[in-house]
């Protein structure tokens, strides 16, 4: 398995460029050996997992809050840690049209870019056939999500809490936390409040304060 962070290390390796020792270390690993391999299937058995992270996409919540997520993906499973499950992953449902006037219900969700798909989901949210997809896109999520990506590639069935997957969830949680500590991720070092403080130079939308 390879991740996006491996691309820069791979480009430098392919160009035979030595990374400067006086610069911060590269997060990724070169996969030049995989590109050059004449093997099929798994060429590097040491690459058992990839990691990903998210903080914010746009101004989508009260006070420009983030929606912090960290994830580990293996060949079979995806585990997601939602650090602030009380927040809206797709953005708050409603925003202010003016300084003191609320806009329409379901006029938010700004972490989903404006598109026909979002409009369709909102307009058809009361249709029993469409409602599950609307809620999957915008509803709040539990702190942990676990998916078997081999049998559920769309990641629609959360396996968290199921006894038969408890050991898998525990193992992936340990591996994810170890990686976050090894990489000095602020979310596990001190709660990650620095992410809430970064200044946004573009416009900031106004949302109702959480209850």
C-alpha positions in Angstrom: 0.0 0.0 0.0 1.2 3.5 -0.8 -0.1 6.9 0.2 0.0 10.4 -1.2 2.8 11.4 1.2 5.0 8.9 -0.6 5.0 10.8 -3.9 7.5 13.5 -3.1 10.0 10.9 -1.7 9.5 8.8 -4.9 10.1 11.8 -7.2 13.3 12.7 -5.5 14.5 9.1 -5.6 13.7 8.8 -9.3 15.6 12.0 -10.0 18.5 10.8 -7.9 18.2 13.8 -5.6 19.5 13.5 -2.1 17.1 15.1 0.4 18.9 17.8 2.4 19.9 16.7 5.9 19.2 20.2 7.3 15.5 20.1 6.3 12.6 18.5 8.2 12.4 14.8 7.3 10.2 13.4 4.6 7.0 11.8 5.9 6.7 9.4 3.0 8.8 6.5 1.6 9.9 6.1 -2.0 8.1 3.4 -3.9 10.6 3.4 -6.7 11.2 -0.3 -6.1 7.6 -1.0 -6.8 7.5 1.0 -10.0 10.6 -0.7 -11.3 9.5 -4.2 -10.2 8.5 -6.8 -12.8 6.4 -8.6 -10.2 2.6 -8.5 -9.9 0.5 -8.3 -6.8 2.1 -7.2 -3.5 5.7 -6.2 -4.3 6.6 -4.8 -0.9 5.1 -6.8 2.0 6.3 -4.3 4.5 3.7 -1.8 3.3 0.8 -3.1 5.3 -1.0 0.2 5.9 -1.4 3.8 4.8 -2.6 6.7 6.9 -4.6 9.8 6.2 -5.8 12.9 8.0 -8.2 15.8 7.7 -8.8 19.0 9.6 -10.9 21.4 7.5 -12.0 21.9 3.9 -13.6 25.3 4.1 -15.4 27.6 6.5 -18.2 25.2 7.3 -18.8 25.3 11.1 -19.3 27.8 13.9 -16.2 29.9 14.5 -14.4 28.2 11.6 -14.0 25.0 13.6 -12.4 22.0 12.1 -13.6 18.4 11.8 -10.5 16.4 12.8 -10.2 12.9 11.5 -7.3 10.4 11.4 -7.5 7.1 9.6 -5.6 3.9 8.9 -6.3 1.7 5.9 -5.0 -1.8 5.4 -5.7 -4.3 2.6 -8.9 -5.3 4.3 -10.1 -2.6 6.7 -10.5 1.1 7.2 -10.5 2.6 10.7 -11.4 6.3 11.1 -11.1 8.2 14.4 -13.4 11.3 14.4 -11.9 13.4 17.2 -14.9 15.7 17.5 -17.9 13.6 16.8 -20.2 16.3 18.2 -19.5 18.4 15.2 -20.9 18.2 11.7 -18.6 16.3 9.3 -20.2 17.9 6.2 -20.5 21.3 7.8 -23.4 22.8 9.9 -26.8 22.3 8.2 -27.8 26.0 8.5 -25.9 29.3 8.2 -26.7 33.0 8.6 -27.8 34.8 5.4 -27.0 38.1 7.0 -25.5 39.1 10.3 -28.7 38.3 12.2 -30.9 36.4 9.8 -30.7 32.6 9.5 -30.8 31.1 6.1 -32.9 28.2 5.0 -32.7 24.8 6.7 -30.2 22.5 4.9 -28.6 25.6 3.3 -25.2 24.7 4.8 -23.1 21.5 4.5 -20.3 23.6 3.0 -17.7 20.9 3.4 -19.5 19.3 0.4 -18.8 21.6 -2.5 -21.9 22.9 -4.3 -22.9 20.4 -6.9 -26.0 18.7 -8.5 -25.5 15.6 -6.3 -25.8 17.6 -3.0 -28.8 19.5 -4.3 -30.5 16.3 -5.3 -29.9 14.7 -1.9 -31.3 17.8 -0.1 -34.3 18.1 -2.3 -35.1 14.4 -2.0 -34.2 13.8 1.6 -37.7 12.8 2.5 -37.8 10.1 -0.2 -37.4 6.8 1.5 -35.1 5.5 -1.3 -32.8 8.6 -1.1 -32.9 9.4 2.6 -30.3 6.9 3.6 -27.8 8.4 1.2 -28.6 12.0 2.4 -28.0 11.0 6.1 -24.8 9.1 5.2 -23.5 12.2 3.6 -24.4 14.8 6.2 -25.2 13.3 9.6 -22.9 13.4 12.6 -20.7 10.3 13.0 -19.5 8.2 15.9 -16.0 8.7 17.3 -14.8 5.5 15.6 -15.8 4.0 12.2 -14.6 0.6 11.0 -15.3 -0.7 7.6 -14.4 -4.0 5.8 -13.5 -2.5 2.4 -13.3 -5.9 0.8 -17.1 -6.6 1.3 -18.2 -3.0 1.8 -16.1 -0.8 -0.6 -18.6 2.0 -0.2 -18.1 2.0 3.5 -21.7 2.1 4.4 -21.7 -0.5 7.3 -19.9 0.6 10.4 -18.6 -2.4 12.3 -17.5 -0.5 15.4 -18.8 -2.2 18.5 -19.5 -5.6 16.9 -17.9 -8.3 19.1 -16.5 -10.3 16.2 -14.5 -7.2 15.0 -13.4 -6.0 18.5 -9.8 -7.4 18.2 -9.4 -5.9 14.7 -10.6 -2.5 15.9 -8.2 -2.6 18.9 -5.3 -3.6 16.7 -5.9 -0.9 14.2 -6.5 1.7 16.9 -3.1 0.9 18.5 -1.3 1.1 15.1 -3.0 4.4 14.3 -2.2 5.9 17.7 1.4 4.7 17.5 1.8 6.3 14.0 0.3 9.6 15.3 2.7 9.7 18.2 5.7 8.8 16.0 4.9 11.7 13.6 4.2 14.1 16.5 0.6 14.7 15.4 -0.7 17.6 17.6 -4.1 15.9 17.9 -2.5 13.2 20.2 0.2 15.4 21.7 -1.9 18.2 23.1 -5.4 18.0 21.8 -4.6 19.7 18.5 -6.0 23.1 19.5 -3.4 24.8 17.2 -5.6 23.7 14.3 -8.5 25.7 15.6 -6.3 28.9 15.7 -5.0 29.1 12.2 -6.2 32.3 10.6 -8.4 32.1 7.5 -7.6 34.9 5.0 -10.7 34.1 2.8 -14.2 35.0 3.9 -15.7 33.2 6.9 -19.3 32.1 7.0 -21.4 32.7 10.1 -23.1 29.7 11.7 -25.3 29.3 14.8 -23.4 28.5 18.0 -23.8 24.9 19.0 -26.3 24.2 21.8 
